[in-house]
Amino acid sequence: MTAKEIRELSAEEIVTKIRETRDQLLHLRLRKQTGQVEKTHEMRNLRKDIARFATIQKEKQRAPAAA
């Protein structure tokens, strides 16, 4: 998901997306431990997505305070 798409989401939707992505990452880590993951690069993508969500969430929290 791109930053532009994330910025269009509401604050509640961002929180939900973070939760879902962290859950996906957890399941992927568990599958990796059992040797069931072939595409290990997906873990890196999920971590970057979580960081992207968190960054934009923080931007939205600070925007009203700055105005």
Secondary structure as the mmCIF struct_conf table of DSSP 4:
data_model
#
loop_
_struct_conf.conf_type_id
_struct_conf.id
_struct_conf.beg_label_comp_id
_struct_conf.beg_label_asym_id
_struct_conf.beg_label_seq_id
_struct_conf.end_label_comp_id
_struct_conf.end_label_asym_id
_struct_conf.end_label_seq_id
HELX_RH_AL_P HELX_RH_AL_P1 ALA A 3 ARG A 7
TURN_TY1_P TURN_TY1_P1 GLU A 8 GLU A 8
BEND BEND1 LEU A 9 LEU A 9
HELX_RH_AL_P HELX_RH_AL_P2 ALA A 11 GLN A 33
TURN_TY1_P TURN_TY1_P2 THR A 34 GLY A 35
BEND BEND2 GLU A 38 GLU A 38
TURN_TY1_P TURN_TY1_P3 THR A 40 THR A 40
HELX_RH_AL_P HELX_RH_AL_P3 HIS A 41 ALA A 66
#
